[in-house]
Amino acid sequence: MAHLLLDSSIRLWVVLPIVFITFIVGVLRHYVTQLLHNEKKVDLQQVSDSQVLLRSRILRENGKYLPKQSFAMRKHYFNNPETGFFKKVKRKVIPKNPMTDTSMLTDMMKGNLTNVLPMILIGGWINWAFSGFVTTKVPFPLTLRFKPMLQRGIELLSLDASWVSSASWYFLNVFGLRSMYTLILGQDNAADQSRIMQDQMTGAAMAMPPDPNKAFKSEWEALEIVEHRWALENVEEELMCQDLNFRGLFS
Amino acid sequence: MSSISELYDVSWEEMRDKLRKWREENYRNSEQIVDVGEELINEHASKLGDDIWIIYEQVMIAALDCSRDDLAWSCLQELKRQFPDSHRVKRLAGMRLEALERYEDANKLYDSILQDDPTNTAARKRKISILRAQGKSSEAIRELNEYLEQFVGDQEAWHELSELYINEHDYAKAAFCLEELMMTNPHNHLYCEQYAEVKYTQGGLENLELARKYFAQALKLNNRNMRALFGLYMGLFATSHQPYTPQNPEAQGFAARNRDEVDCVQLKFQHIHGEGLSC
């Protein structure tokens, strides 16, 4: 393994500036996103549906604290073949086409503008400005496959793949500074890119998944198989067995 | 009249933290809030920074409670100036109108909020409390039912509905509401105990047995709940005296066990009672 000694001015003039730039750009992105952000209009129907689903889930989990009759009544309300909520209620689902739906289109554009564009611009600039030399070494060994990706300006066949160029240091920073953003900007900040990618997959408790019918069906199935095992069956005996510890109550 | 900070020797930071604690834990000690808050607003407004807006809101609501209309009005003016189009501030204005018993105007204000934003729960709840304040409990119950059909998860509303039903002596429906609360908060001994009390009030052997079980559960969750202990005692006493019919063969053994349990609880009760009297 080659032991290379890098000029310390690389550290001063390349590594630190890239960290600085990435951080500042991230903070700027956060504020710009906040400025361009518009209130998400919450639909009454969606809120109501999400709460109903929550209630059904709680019924499944904590139903054992209710008397048998009450549990059966609620289960019946949800699952009855003719009049049950999950069976009867079918929501009209308009599949939201991202191309034609205007609000989603503007949201997407804004998202692209504030996140992808700066990344491309700055990545390109760093590639142009800081090219031709090795910036840093990753602490773990990499295979030769990574060489063309991580060693962009450096055409050396014999160089270890662990030595990377400044572009890869930049990308490392973009993802690595996430926790710094949380520290400084608080939770839920817009500079956090990976969270944005996650957001598209998971849904919050307020916003409904695009297809409530599917959610209802899965909830119906889950509720069908739950049976009621009353937790309070032997509570009195249990209470009598243990000492109620009244000694220190009034001291 | 000396100020709070002189009386109790506290600094403005401590007063602010106290207000925050009261706010987060939903205390309703309005007189204290008004005293502390008024002094904070008048003397230390500049040092509070952005905290001052939420303190204005808290003090305003407390001032309405103490019928300090002057203070409420000044807080409202400040908030209106800072947040001119806010639904939250509008709701506070509506609350002030309610306090002045101008219910029609308050209703109009809330309707305008709801036109803007149909999902605003605060405005709906204020409308229902107007009905309650006017004494129209059947309408309040109807409105609250409609509200709960849409917002099934609102625990405050379920509790309010259970209170309304208890006032109307409709114990079955009150029990339903309390069951919702128990379901969402299974470890809260107070809901268990309230539910047991409602069941006990309904009467009948089955309900009494349920009541006993839930009193026992409340005691298990918190063994310092005296009401639950008393309820358990009364429940055991009541069921041990119920006539048992031949259709219920286990009732005999039940009655015998009940007697034991009654004695057991009685002993424990006397124990505390004795200790309680001695101190």
Boltz contact constraints between the chains, C-beta under 6 A:
constraints:
  - contact:
      token1: [A, 42]
      token2: [B, 119]
      max_distance: 6.0
  - contact:
      token1: [A, 44]
      token2: [B, 118]
      max_distance: 6.0
  - contact:
      token1: [A, 44]
      token2: [B, 119]
      max_distance: 6.0
  - contact:
      token1: [A, 47]
      token2: [B, 119]
      max_distance: 6.0
  - contact:
      token1: [A, 48]
      token2: [B, 150]
      max_distance: 6.0
  - contact:
      token1: [A, 51]
      token2: [B, 151]
      max_distance: 6.0
  - contact:
      token1: [A, 51]
      token2: [B, 152]
      max_distance: 6.0
  - contact:
      token1: [A, 51]
      token2: [B, 153]
      max_distance: 6.0
  - contact:
      token1: [A, 52]
      token2: [B, 152]
      max_distance: 6.0
  - contact:
      token1: [A, 54]
      token2: [B, 153]
      max_distance: 6.0
  - contact:
      token1: [A, 55]
      token2: [B, 152]
      max_distance: 6.0
  - contact:
      token1: [A, 58]
      token2: [B, 183]
      max_distance: 6.0
  - contact:
      token1: [A, 58]
      token2: [B, 184]
      max_distance: 6.0
  - contact:
      token1: [A, 62]
      token2: [B, 183]
      max_distance: 6.0
  - contact:
      token1: [A, 62]
      token2: [B, 186]
      max_distance: 6.0
  - contact:
      token1: [A, 65]
      token2: [B, 182]
      max_distance: 6.0
  - contact:
      token1: [A, 65]
      token2: [B, 186]
      max_distance: 6.0
  - contact:
      token1: [A, 66]
      token2: [B, 179]
      max_distance: 6.0
  - contact:
      token1: [A, 67]
      token2: [B, 210]
      max_distance: 6.0
  - contact:
      token1: [A, 70]
      token2: [B, 179]
      max_distance: 6.0
  - contact:
      token1: [A, 232]
      token2: [B, 213]
      max_distance: 6.0
  - contact:
      token1: [A, 232]
      token2: [B, 217]
      max_distance: 6.0
  - contact:
      token1: [A, 235]
      token2: [B, 213]
      max_distance: 6.0
  - contact:
      token1: [A, 235]
      token2: [B, 216]
      max_distance: 6.0
  - contact:
      token1: [A, 235]
      token2: [B, 217]
      max_distance: 6.0
  - contact:
      token1: [A, 236]
      token2: [B, 216]
      max_distance: 6.0
  - contact:
      token1: [A, 239]
      token2: [B, 216]
      max_distance: 6.0
  - contact:
      token1: [A, 239]
      token2: [B, 219]
      max_distance: 6.0
  - contact:
      token1: [A, 239]
      token2: [B, 220]
      max_distance: 6.0
  - contact:
      token1: [A, 240]
      token2: [B, 264]
      max_distance: 6.0
  - contact:
      token1: [A, 244]
      token2: [B, 223]
      max_distance: 6.0
  - contact:
      token1: [A, 245]
      token2: [B, 223]
      max_distance: 6.0
  - contact:
      token1: [A, 246]
      token2: [B, 271]
      max_distance: 6.0
  - contact:
      token1: [A, 246]
      token2: [B, 272]
      max_distance: 6.0
  - contact:
      token1: [A, 250]
      token2: [B, 275]
      max_distance: 6.0
  - contact:
      token1: [A, 250]
      token2: [B, 276]
      max_distance: 6.0
  - contact:
      token1: [A, 250]
      token2: [B, 279]
      max_distance: 6.0
